[in-house]
């Protein structure tokens, strides 16, 4: 009961993090408290509050998708499937979190509802990362221990990276997507944001309606990691990001893990394909939102999101077919290159969270930095690779850096077990 009431009170004292609160949260907390008193909890997560990105339906609450265009939408009649599953194990949604409009940005700005910022930004505020900005900041600020986001191009992994959190992007088939408002249906998926991999394992189970999850950490001496050295050729990759990656790799080796450093051809080819042919997610997003963009009310959209959608309009119509055909081949290739036992390591983002202020006034800078921010998460989305963003240190200014661990489609459980083991190595090194 206290956890939920404290979370609600904390959320009311913030700006830009929550778009709305859930009316029945306190009632649900009272029911959970009664079950615990009677010795009949629904499981270890019974009564735990969480935040929900405002792309998912929660019964009785309007889903805005971060857009003023949806303020007149009726309240949802039912919970999204994953929300219903989490309620079934006793978890309690307390509020709908802010996001980039229509979830179409990796930086997390929102001119309509405000832009949430991290509490560690004692100097100039930094971008929260997007599009699941409010979800990440709600966890970073300690309002809730867990939040749910969507991820189409990096929208769970990027805000986790910028805020020193763990974010899990699942394979697209892992969760039921009913009640999740789409952006690009081929690539859309969900994932939890939390402080630890262990918490993400529990949340992953809850999102599938499992009250008890028995995931065990992998034996690192049986895991092969592959560091894609081709990404190091990118001049936009910050030196502290590279240094922290190398430090983690060395700790993994000392624990008996096999770490190969070599180019991963399928990952490189995917990056090149996106750069030359365009982003499949943008093509699908334009198809979904073109009527809104081209309507008489289109100028009410965030101009940065509107410009990005309009840019997708210019992509060669034949590109979609080429991208889909190449996607099948590249997914097969990445599985062949990595095999059943390897885990790909890359930086999650090339840089730490950039200052917020310049991006609010310079749309060209915003567009260029958005592309750079998503550059290392988009290939995994295109290949439907489950990925876990994990904090790996800080830069010289104390801002978090992050590593992305990814595996081929459908190997989610293996990834979670591996990252549980990695987390223990990193926690042990902090203690000593």
Sine and cosine of phi, psi and omega as CSV:
sin_phi,cos_phi,sin_psi,cos_psi,sin_omega,cos_omega
0.00,0.00,-0.73,0.68,-0.04,-1.00
-0.90,0.43,-0.63,0.78,0.01,-1.00
-0.85,0.53,-0.70,0.71,-0.03,-1.00
-0.93,0.36,-0.73,0.69,-0.02,-1.00
-0.90,0.44,-0.63,0.78,0.04,-1.00
-0.91,0.41,-0.64,0.77,0.02,-1.00
-0.90,0.44,-0.67,0.74,0.00,-1.00
-0.91,0.42,-0.69,0.72,0.02,-1.00
-0.89,0.45,-0.66,0.75,0.02,-1.00
-0.90,0.44,-0.64,0.77,-0.01,-1.00
-0.90,0.43,-0.55,0.84,0.00,-1.00
-0.95,0.32,-0.32,0.95,-0.01,-1.00
-1.00,-0.02,0.09,1.00,-0.06,-1.00
-0.92,-0.39,0.30,-0.95,0.08,-1.00
-0.86,-0.52,0.67,-0.74,0.16,-0.99
0.99,0.13,-0.08,1.00,-0.06,-1.00
-1.00,-0.04,-0.75,0.67,-0.02,-1.00
-0.95,-0.32,0.66,-0.75,0.12,-0.99
-1.00,0.01,-0.59,0.80,0.04,-1.00
-0.44,-0.90,0.33,-0.94,0.07,-1.00
-0.94,-0.33,0.38,-0.93,-0.07,-1.00
-1.00,-0.05,0.82,-0.57,-0.13,-0.99
-0.89,0.45,-0.59,0.81,-0.14,-0.99
-1.00,-0.08,0.24,0.97,-0.08,-1.00
-0.90,0.44,-0.68,0.73,-0.02,-1.00
-0.93,0.37,-0.61,0.80,0.05,-1.00
-0.89,0.45,-0.68,0.74,0.04,-1.00
-0.90,0.44,-0.57,0.82,0.02,-1.00
-0.92,0.38,-0.62,0.78,0.05,-1.00
-0.89,0.45,-0.64,0.77,0.02,-1.00
-0.91,0.41,-0.66,0.75,0.02,-1.00
-0.90,0.43,-0.65,0.76,0.02,-1.00
-0.90,0.44,-0.62,0.78,0.03,-1.00
-0.91,0.41,-0.65,0.76,0.03,-1.00
-0.88,0.48,-0.65,0.76,-0.01,-1.00
-0.92,0.38,-0.66,0.75,0.03,-1.00
-0.88,0.48,-0.57,0.82,-0.03,-1.00
-1.00,0.08,0.01,1.00,0.00,-1.00
0.95,0.30,0.44,0.90,-0.05,-1.00
-0.79,-0.61,0.75,0.66,0.02,-1.00
-0.92,0.40,0.44,-0.90,0.01,-1.00
-0.97,0.24,-0.17,0.99,-0.01,-1.00
0.44,-0.90,-0.03,-1.00,-0.07,-1.00
-0.91,0.42,-0.33,0.95,-0.02,-1.00
-0.99,-0.12,0.06,1.00,-0.04,-1.00
-0.89,0.47,0.84,-0.54,0.01,-1.00
1.00,-0.04,-0.02,1.00,-0.02,-1.00
-0.99,0.15,0.81,-0.58,0.03,-1.00
-0.98,0.17,0.49,-0.87,0.10,-1.00
-0.55,-0.83,0.30,-0.95,0.00,-1.00
-0.96,-0.30,0.47,-0.88,-0.10,-0.99
-0.81,-0.59,0.83,-0.56,0.11,-0.99
-0.84,0.54,0.68,-0.73,-0.10,-0.99
-0.98,0.20,0.68,0.74,0.22,-0.98
-0.92,-0.40,-0.11,0.99,-0.04,-1.00
-0.93,-0.37,0.67,-0.74,0.01,-1.00
-0.95,0.30,0.69,-0.72,0.21,-0.98
-0.80,-0.60,0.80,-0.59,-0.10,-1.00
-0.80,0.60,0.75,-0.66,0.02,-1.00
1.00,0.06,-0.07,1.00,-0.04,-1.00
-0.88,-0.48,0.62,-0.79,0.05,-1.00
-0.97,0.23,0.66,-0.75,0.08,-1.00
-0.99,-0.17,0.93,-0.36,-0.10,-0.99
-1.00,-0.02,-0.36,0.93,-0.13,-0.99
0.83,0.55,0.43,0.90,0.02,-1.00
0.96,0.30,0.30,0.95,-0.11,-0.99
-0.84,-0.53,0.69,-0.72,0.12,-0.99
-0.90,0.44,-0.38,0.93,-0.03,-1.00
-0.90,0.43,-0.30,0.95,-0.06,-1.00
-0.94,-0.34,0.21,0.98,0.00,-1.00
-0.92,0.40,-0.36,0.93,0.04,-1.00
-1.00,-0.06,0.05,1.00,0.00,-1.00
-0.93,0.38,0.55,-0.83,0.02,-1.00
-0.95,0.32,0.42,-0.91,0.08,-1.00
-0.87,0.49,0.53,-0.85,0.01,-1.00
-0.92,0.39,0.63,-0.78,0.01,-1.00
-1.00,0.09,-0.43,0.90,-0.06,-1.00
-0.70,-0.72,0.37,-0.93,0.15,-0.99
-0.95,0.30,0.54,-0.84,0.25,-0.97
-0.84,0.55,0.45,-0.89,-0.11,-0.99
-0.83,0.56,-0.67,0.75,-0.02,-1.00
-0.95,0.32,-0.53,0.85,0.05,-1.00
-0.92,0.39,-0.68,0.73,0.06,-1.00
-0.87,0.50,-0.65,0.76,0.01,-1.00
-0.90,0.44,-0.65,0.76,-0.01,-1.00
-0.94,0.33,-0.61,0.79,0.09,-1.00
-0.89,0.46,-0.57,0.82,-0.05,-1.00
-0.90,0.43,-0.40,0.92,0.07,-1.00
-0.98,-0.21,0.21,0.98,0.14,-0.99
0.99,-0.10,-0.03,1.00,0.01,-1.00
-0.95,0.30,0.46,-0.89,-0.17,-0.99
-0.81,-0.58,0.92,-0.38,0.10,-1.00
-0.95,0.30,0.77,-0.63,-0.03,-1.00
-0.96,-0.27,-0.33,0.95,-0.04,-1.00
-0.13,-0.99,0.31,-0.95,0.03,-1.00
-0.99,-0.17,0.82,-0.58,-0.13,-0.99
-1.00,-0.09,0.42,-0.91,-0.02,-1.00
-0.93,0.37,0.30,-0.95,-0.05,-1.00
-0.28,-0.96,0.22,-0.98,0.20,-0.98
-0.87,0.49,0.63,-0.78,-0.05,-1.00
-0.81,0.59,0.78,-0.63,-0.04,-1.00
0.86,0.51,0.25,0.97,0.00,-1.00
0.91,0.42,0.52,0.85,-0.14,-0.99
-0.92,-0.40,0.83,0.55,0.12,-0.99
-0.19,-0.98,0.56,-0.83,0.04,-1.00
-1.00,-0.06,0.03,1.00,-0.07,-1.00
-0.98,-0.21,-0.46,0.89,0.16,-0.99
1.00,-0.06,0.17,0.99,0.03,-1.00
-0.96,0.27,0.56,-0.83,0.09,-1.00
-0.55,-0.83,0.94,-0.34,-0.04,-1.00
-0.97,0.25,-0.26,0.97,-0.06,-1.00
-0.99,0.10,-0.72,0.70,-0.11,-0.99
-0.92,-0.38,0.09,1.00,-0.04,-1.00
1.00,0.00,0.31,-0.95,0.01,-1.00
-0.93,-0.37,0.88,-0.48,0.00,-1.00
-0.95,0.30,0.54,-0.84,0.02,-1.00
-0.73,-0.68,0.41,-0.91,-0.06,-1.00
-0.97,0.25,0.44,-0.90,-0.01,-1.00
-0.97,0.24,-0.27,0.96,0.01,-1.00
-0.99,0.13,-0.03,1.00,-0.01,-1.00
-0.99,0.13,0.98,0.21,-0.05,-1.00
-0.98,0.18,-0.37,0.93,0.09,-1.00
-1.00,-0.08,-0.74,-0.67,0.04,-1.00
-0.93,0.38,0.74,-0.68,0.01,-1.00
-0.84,0.55,0.57,-0.82,0.01,-1.00
-0.95,-0.31,0.38,-0.92,0.05,-1.00
-0.91,0.40,0.52,-0.86,-0.02,-1.00
-0.99,0.12,-0.26,0.97,-0.16,-0.99
1.00,0.07,0.50,-0.87,-0.05,-1.00
-0.60,-0.80,0.09,-1.00,0.12,0.99
-1.00,0.01,-0.17,0.98,-0.08,-1.00
-0.99,0.14,0.81,0.58,-0.14,-0.99
-0.92,0.40,-0.77,0.64,-0.03,-1.00
-0.89,0.45,-0.60,0.80,0.02,-1.00
-0.88,0.47,-0.71,0.71,-0.01,-1.00
-0.92,0.40,-0.69,0.72,-0.05,-1.00
-0.94,0.35,-0.54,0.84,0.07,-1.00
-0.87,0.48,-0.59,0.81,0.05,-1.00
-0.97,0.22,-0.71,0.70,-0.04,-1.00
-0.86,0.51,-0.63,0.78,-0.03,-1.00
-0.99,0.13,-0.05,1.00,0.07,-1.00
0.99,0.16,0.25,0.97,0.04,-1.00
-0.93,0.38,-0.68,0.73,0.10,-1.00
-0.72,-0.69,0.33,-0.94,0.04,-1.00
-1.00,0.03,-0.22,0.98,-0.09,-1.00
-0.47,-0.88,0.50,-0.87,0.06,-1.00
-0.53,-0.85,0.39,-0.92,0.01,-1.00
-0.94,-0.34,0.67,-0.74,0.07,-1.00
-0.73,-0.69,0.17,-0.99,0.18,-0.98
-0.97,-0.24,0.38,-0.92,-0.01,-1.00
-0.58,-0.81,0.91,-0.42,0.04,-1.00
-0.93,-0.38,-0.61,0.79,0.02,-1.00
-0.75,-0.66,-0.08,1.00,-0.03,-1.00
0.50,-0.86,0.26,0.97,-0.22,-0.98
-0.95,0.30,-0.22,0.98,0.21,-0.98
-0.99,-0.12,-0.70,0.72,-0.12,-0.99
-0.93,0.36,-0.65,0.76,-0.05,-1.00
-0.92,0.39,-0.79,0.61,0.02,-1.00
-0.89,0.45,-0.53,0.85,0.11,-0.99
-0.88,0.47,-0.70,0.71,-0.03,-1.00
-0.89,0.47,-0.72,0.69,-0.06,-1.00
-0.93,0.38,-0.32,0.95,-0.13,-0.99
-0.88,-0.47,0.26,0.96,0.08,-1.00
0.93,0.37,0.56,0.83,-0.06,-1.00
-0.88,-0.47,0.10,-0.99,0.10,-0.99
-0.97,-0.23,0.75,-0.67,0.05,-1.00
-0.74,-0.67,0.74,-0.67,-0.05,-1.00
-0.92,-0.40,0.90,-0.44,0.13,-0.99
-0.99,-0.12,0.91,-0.41,-0.07,-1.00
-1.00,0.06,0.32,-0.95,0.19,-0.98
-0.83,0.56,0.48,-0.87,-0.12,-0.99
-0.89,0.45,-0.40,0.92,-0.05,-1.00
-1.00,-0.03,0.02,1.00,-0.15,-0.99
-0.96,0.28,-0.62,0.78,-0.07,-1.00
-0.90,-0.44,0.50,-0.87,0.14,-0.99
-0.93,0.37,0.73,-0.68,-0.11,-0.99
-0.98,-0.22,0.13,0.99,0.04,-1.00
-0.87,0.50,0.73,-0.69,0.00,-1.00
0.99,0.15,0.13,0.99,0.09,-1.00
-0.98,-0.19,0.85,-0.53,-0.02,-1.00
-0.96,0.29,0.75,-0.66,-0.15,-0.99
-0.99,0.15,0.36,-0.93,0.24,-0.97
-0.86,-0.52,-0.80,0.61,0.04,-1.00
-0.58,-0.82,0.98,-0.18,-0.25,-0.97
-0.88,0.47,-0.47,0.88,0.01,-1.00
-0.92,0.40,-0.55,0.84,-0.16,-0.99
-0.94,-0.34,-0.26,0.96,-0.07,-1.00
-0.89,0.46,0.70,-0.71,0.16,-0.99
-0.47,-0.88,-0.09,-1.00,-0.07,-1.00
-0.81,-0.58,0.14,-0.99,0.12,-0.99
-0.01,-1.00,0.39,-0.92,0.04,-1.00
-1.00,0.04,0.43,-0.90,0.16,-0.99
-0.83,-0.55,0.77,-0.64,-0.05,-1.00
-0.43,-0.90,-0.08,-1.00,0.00,-1.00
-1.00,0.09,-0.39,0.92,-0.09,-1.00
-0.66,-0.75,0.36,-0.93,0.13,-0.99
-0.89,0.45,-0.63,0.77,0.00,-1.00
-0.84,0.54,-0.68,0.74,0.05,-1.00
-0.91,0.41,-0.62,0.79,0.02,-1.00
-0.90,0.43,-0.57,0.82,0.06,-1.00
-0.89,0.46,-0.71,0.70,0.02,-1.00
-0.90,0.44,-0.66,0.75,0.00,-1.00
-0.93,0.38,-0.64,0.77,0.06,-1.00
-0.85,0.53,-0.68,0.74,0.05,-1.00
-0.90,0.44,-0.70,0.72,0.01,-1.00
-0.88,0.48,-0.62,0.79,0.00,-1.00
-0.92,0.40,-0.30,0.95,0.08,-1.00
-0.96,-0.27,0.19,0.98,0.07,-1.00
0.98,0.20,0.37,0.93,-0.04,-1.00
-0.98,-0.21,0.89,-0.46,-0.02,-1.00
-0.97,0.26,-0.51,0.86,-0.04,-1.00
-0.81,-0.59,0.83,-0.56,-0.03,-1.00
-0.87,-0.50,0.78,-0.63,-0.08,-1.00
-0.94,-0.35,0.67,0.74,-0.02,-1.00
-0.95,0.33,0.70,-0.72,0.01,-1.00
-0.89,-0.46,0.58,-0.82,0.01,-1.00
-0.90,0.44,0.63,-0.78,0.04,-1.00
-0.94,0.33,0.37,-0.93,0.13,-0.99
-0.99,0.12,0.91,-0.42,-0.13,-0.99
-0.90,0.43,-0.43,0.90,0.01,-1.00
-0.96,0.28,-0.06,1.00,0.08,-1.00
-0.94,-0.34,0.12,0.99,-0.03,-1.00
-0.95,-0.31,0.66,-0.75,0.11,-0.99
-0.93,-0.36,0.83,-0.56,0.07,-1.00
-0.98,-0.20,0.58,-0.82,0.05,-1.00
-0.83,-0.56,0.90,-0.43,0.07,-1.00
-1.00,-0.01,0.86,-0.51,-0.01,-1.00
-0.98,0.21,0.98,-0.19,-0.07,-1.00
-0.95,0.31,-0.26,0.97,-0.01,-1.00
-0.90,0.44,-0.47,0.88,-0.02,-1.00
-0.94,0.34,-0.33,0.94,-0.02,-1.00
-0.95,0.32,-0.24,0.97,0.03,-1.00
-0.97,0.23,-0.17,0.99,-0.06,-1.00
-0.98,0.21,0.88,-0.48,-0.05,-1.00
-0.93,0.36,-0.27,0.96,0.02,-1.00
-0.99,0.15,-0.12,0.99,-0.02,-1.00
-0.97,0.24,0.87,-0.49,-0.07,-1.00
-0.95,0.31,0.59,-0.81,-0.11,-0.99
-0.90,0.45,-0.59,0.81,0.00,-1.00
-0.93,0.37,-0.52,0.85,0.08,-1.00
-0.89,0.45,-0.70,0.71,0.02,-1.00
-0.91,0.42,-0.71,0.71,-0.04,-1.00
-0.88,0.48,-0.66,0.75,-0.01,-1.00
-0.94,0.34,-0.57,0.82,0.10,-1.00
-0.88,0.48,-0.74,0.67,-0.04,-1.00
-0.89,0.45,-0.58,0.82,0.04,-1.00
-0.90,0.44,-0.68,0.73,0.03,-1.00
-0.91,0.42,-0.68,0.73,0.01,-1.00
-0.85,0.53,-0.67,0.74,0.00,-1.00
-0.90,0.44,-0.63,0.77,0.02,-1.00
-0.91,0.41,-0.60,0.80,0.04,-1.00
-0.91,0.42,-0.66,0.75,0.02,-1.00
-0.89,0.46,-0.65,0.76,0.00,-1.00
-0.91,0.43,-0.37,0.93,0.03,-1.00
-1.00,-0.03,0.13,0.99,0.09,-1.00
0.99,-0.12,0.03,1.00,0.01,-1.00
-0.97,0.25,0.56,-0.83,0.12,-0.99
-1.00,0.04,0.83,-0.55,0.00,-1.00
-0.83,-0.56,0.90,-0.44,0.08,-1.00
-0.99,-0.12,0.60,-0.80,0.08,-1.00
-0.87,-0.49,0.94,-0.34,-0.06,-1.00
-0.29,-0.96,0.35,-0.94,0.08,-1.00
-0.92,0.39,0.60,-0.80,0.09,-1.00
-0.95,-0.32,0.97,-0.24,-0.19,-0.98
-0.86,0.51,-0.69,0.72,-0.05,-1.00
-0.90,0.43,-0.59,0.81,0.03,-1.00
-0.93,0.37,-0.68,0.73,0.03,-1.00
-0.89,0.45,-0.71,0.70,0.00,-1.00
-0.89,0.45,-0.56,0.83,0.03,-1.00
-0.92,0.39,-0.68,0.73,0.05,-1.00
-0.87,0.50,-0.67,0.74,-0.01,-1.00
-0.92,0.38,-0.61,0.79,0.00,-1.00
-0.90,0.43,-0.70,0.71,0.02,-1.00
-0.89,0.46,-0.66,0.76,-0.01,-1.00
-0.91,0.41,-0.59,0.81,-0.09,-1.00
-1.00,-0.01,-0.56,0.83,-0.11,-0.99
-0.97,-0.25,-0.31,0.95,-0.05,-1.00
0.97,-0.26,0.12,-0.99,-0.10,-0.99
-0.99,-0.15,0.86,-0.51,-0.01,-1.00
-0.84,0.55,-0.61,0.79,0.02,-1.00
-0.89,0.46,-0.57,0.82,0.03,-1.00
-0.93,0.36,-0.63,0.77,0.02,-1.00
-0.88,0.47,-0.72,0.70,-0.01,-1.00
-0.94,0.35,-0.59,0.81,0.02,-1.00
-0.91,0.42,-0.64,0.77,0.04,-1.00
-0.90,0.44,-0.68,0.73,0.02,-1.00
-0.86,0.50,-0.60,0.80,-0.03,-1.00
-0.97,0.26,-0.63,0.78,-0.16,-0.99
-0.95,-0.32,0.07,1.00,-0.10,-1.00
-0.86,0.51,-0.62,0.79,-0.03,-1.00
-0.89,0.45,-0.60,0.80,0.03,-1.00
-0.94,0.33,-0.72,0.69,-0.05,-1.00
-0.88,0.47,-0.66,0.75,-0.08,-1.00
-1.00,-0.01,0.04,1.00,0.02,-1.00
-0.98,0.21,0.13,-0.99,0.03,-1.00
-0.92,0.39,-0.23,0.97,0.00,-1.00
-0.98,-0.18,0.11,0.99,-0.07,-1.00
-0.86,0.50,-0.47,0.88,-0.02,-1.00
-0.96,0.27,-0.05,1.00,0.07,-1.00
-1.00,0.08,-0.17,0.99,0.03,-1.00
-0.96,0.28,0.39,-0.92,0.19,-0.98
-0.81,0.58,0.87,-0.49,-0.08,-1.00
-0.86,0.51,-0.48,0.88,0.00,-1.00
-0.94,0.34,-0.64,0.77,0.06,-1.00
-0.94,0.34,-0.67,0.74,0.00,-1.00
-0.87,0.49,-0.69,0.72,0.00,-1.00
-0.89,0.45,-0.62,0.79,-0.01,-1.00
-0.93,0.37,-0.62,0.78,0.06,-1.00
-0.92,0.40,-0.67,0.74,0.02,-1.00
-0.90,0.44,-0.56,0.83,0.04,-1.00
-0.89,0.45,-0.56,0.83,0.02,-1.00
-0.92,0.39,-0.43,0.90,0.02,-1.00
-0.88,0.47,-0.48,0.88,-0.08,-1.00
-1.00,0.07,-0.10,1.00,0.01,-1.00
-0.92,0.39,0.70,-0.72,0.01,-1.00
-0.77,0.63,0.84,-0.54,-0.02,-1.00
-0.82,0.58,-0.48,0.88,0.00,-1.00
-0.96,0.26,-0.23,0.97,-0.05,-1.00
-0.91,0.42,-0.55,0.84,-0.05,-1.00
-0.88,0.48,-0.69,0.72,0.02,-1.00
-0.90,0.44,-0.66,0.75,0.01,-1.00
-0.91,0.42,-0.67,0.74,-0.01,-1.00
-0.90,0.44,-0.67,0.75,-0.01,-1.00
-0.92,0.40,-0.63,0.77,0.01,-1.00
-0.92,0.39,-0.71,0.70,0.01,-1.00
-0.92,0.40,-0.53,0.85,0.00,-1.00
-0.87,0.50,-0.69,0.72,0.01,-1.00
-0.86,0.50,-0.72,0.70,0.00,-1.00
-0.90,0.43,-0.70,0.72,-0.07,-1.00
-0.94,0.35,-0.55,0.83,0.08,-1.00
-0.90,0.43,-0.62,0.78,0.06,-1.00
-0.92,0.40,-0.64,0.77,-0.04,-1.00
-0.92,0.38,-0.65,0.76,-0.03,-1.00
-0.93,0.38,-0.57,0.82,0.04,-1.00
-0.92,0.38,-0.59,0.80,0.02,-1.00
-0.93,0.36,-0.67,0.74,-0.05,-1.00
-0.93,0.37,-0.63,0.78,-0.06,-1.00
-1.00,-0.02,-0.49,0.87,-0.01,-1.00
0.95,0.31,-0.22,-0.98,-0.09,-1.00
-1.00,0.04,-0.09,1.00,-0.12,-0.99
-0.81,-0.59,-0.07,1.00,-0.07,-1.00
-0.99,-0.10,0.49,-0.87,0.03,-1.00
-0.82,-0.58,0.81,-0.59,-0.01,-1.00
-0.98,0.17,0.69,-0.72,0.09,-1.00
-0.88,-0.47,0.80,-0.61,0.16,-0.99
-0.63,-0.77,0.25,-0.97,0.25,-0.97
-0.89,0.46,0.51,-0.86,0.11,-0.99
-0.95,0.31,-0.72,0.69,0.04,-1.00
-0.72,-0.70,0.50,-0.87,-0.03,-1.00
-0.93,0.36,-0.38,0.92,-0.16,-0.99
-0.65,-0.76,0.25,-0.97,0.13,-0.99
-0.98,0.21,0.12,-0.99,-0.02,-1.00
-0.86,0.51,0.84,-0.54,-0.03,-1.00
-0.98,0.20,0.31,-0.95,0.05,-1.00
-0.86,0.51,0.61,-0.79,-0.07,-1.00
-0.97,0.23,-0.71,0.70,-0.20,-0.98
-0.81,0.59,-0.75,0.67,-0.03,-1.00
-0.87,0.49,-0.49,0.87,-0.05,-1.00
-0.97,0.23,-0.30,0.95,0.02,-1.00
-0.98,0.17,-0.27,0.96,-0.08,-1.00
-0.87,-0.49,-0.15,0.99,-0.06,-1.00
-0.81,-0.59,0.99,-0.12,-0.07,-1.00
-0.92,0.39,-0.52,0.86,0.03,-1.00
-0.93,0.37,-0.67,0.74,0.06,-1.00
-0.89,0.46,-0.68,0.74,0.03,-1.00
-0.84,0.54,-0.76,0.65,-0.06,-1.00
-0.88,0.47,-0.69,0.72,-0.03,-1.00
-0.92,0.38,-0.67,0.74,-0.04,-1.00
-0.95,0.30,-0.51,0.86,0.06,-1.00
-0.88,0.48,-0.68,0.73,0.04,-1.00
-0.88,0.47,-0.72,0.70,0.00,-1.00
-0.90,0.44,-0.62,0.79,-0.05,-1.00
-0.91,0.42,-0.59,0.80,-0.06,-1.00
-1.00,-0.05,-0.02,1.00,-0.19,-0.98
-0.88,0.48,-0.53,0.85,-0.07,-1.00
-0.99,-0.17,-0.14,0.99,0.09,-1.00
-0.99,-0.15,-0.47,0.88,-0.01,-1.00
-0.87,0.49,-0.65,0.76,0.02,-1.00
-0.86,0.51,-0.66,0.75,0.03,-1.00
-0.89,0.46,-0.62,0.78,0.06,-1.00
-0.90,0.43,-0.70,0.71,-0.01,-1.00
-0.87,0.50,-0.61,0.79,-0.02,-1.00
-1.00,-0.01,0.04,1.00,-0.03,-1.00
0.81,0.59,0.72,0.70,0.03,-1.00
-1.00,-0.02,0.86,-0.50,0.16,-0.99
-0.86,0.51,0.64,-0.76,-0.05,-1.00
-0.60,-0.80,0.57,-0.82,0.05,-1.00
-0.84,-0.54,0.87,-0.49,0.11,-0.99
-1.00,0.06,0.78,-0.63,-0.03,-1.00
-0.76,-0.65,0.69,-0.72,0.06,-1.00
-0.90,0.44,0.62,-0.78,-0.07,-1.00
-0.73,-0.68,0.30,0.96,-0.02,-1.00
0.72,-0.69,-0.20,-0.98,0.01,-1.00
-0.74,-0.68,0.31,-0.95,0.06,-1.00
-1.00,0.05,-0.12,-0.99,-0.09,-1.00
-0.91,0.41,-0.30,0.95,0.04,-1.00
-0.99,-0.16,0.11,0.99,0.03,-1.00
1.00,0.09,0.22,0.98,0.00,-1.00
-1.00,-0.01,0.62,-0.78,-0.10,-0.99
-0.91,0.41,0.61,-0.79,0.23,-0.97
-0.92,-0.40,0.24,-0.97,-0.16,-0.99
-0.54,-0.84,0.56,-0.83,0.13,-0.99
-0.95,-0.32,0.54,-0.84,0.05,-1.00
-0.91,-0.40,0.86,-0.52,0.07,-1.00
-0.97,-0.24,0.82,-0.57,-0.08,-1.00
-0.70,-0.71,0.47,-0.88,0.04,-1.00
-0.66,-0.75,0.24,-0.97,0.01,-1.00
-0.89,0.46,0.34,-0.94,-0.04,-1.00
-0.73,0.68,0.72,-0.70,0.11,-0.99
1.00,0.05,-0.13,0.99,-0.02,-1.00
-0.99,-0.10,0.59,0.81,-0.09,-1.00
-0.85,0.52,-0.72,0.70,-0.06,-1.00
-0.89,0.45,-0.66,0.75,0.03,-1.00
-0.89,0.46,-0.64,0.77,0.03,-1.00
-0.90,0.44,-0.71,0.71,0.00,-1.00
-0.88,0.47,-0.68,0.73,0.02,-1.00
-0.90,0.44,-0.65,0.76,0.00,-1.00
-0.90,0.44,-0.71,0.70,-0.05,-1.00
-0.95,0.31,-0.44,0.90,0.18,-0.98
-0.86,0.51,-0.69,0.73,0.00,-1.00
-0.93,0.37,-0.66,0.75,0.03,-1.00
-0.88,0.47,-0.68,0.73,0.00,-1.00
-0.85,0.52,-0.67,0.74,0.00,-1.00
-0.90,0.44,-0.60,0.80,0.06,-1.00
-0.90,0.44,-0.71,0.71,-0.03,-1.00
-0.93,0.36,-0.63,0.78,0.04,-1.00
-0.91,0.42,-0.64,0.77,0.01,-1.00
-0.90,0.44,-0.62,0.78,-0.02,-1.00
-0.94,0.34,-0.49,0.87,0.06,-1.00
-0.94,0.34,-0.59,0.80,0.00,-1.00
-0.91,0.41,-0.64,0.77,-0.07,-1.00
-1.00,-0.04,0.00,0.00,0.00,0.00
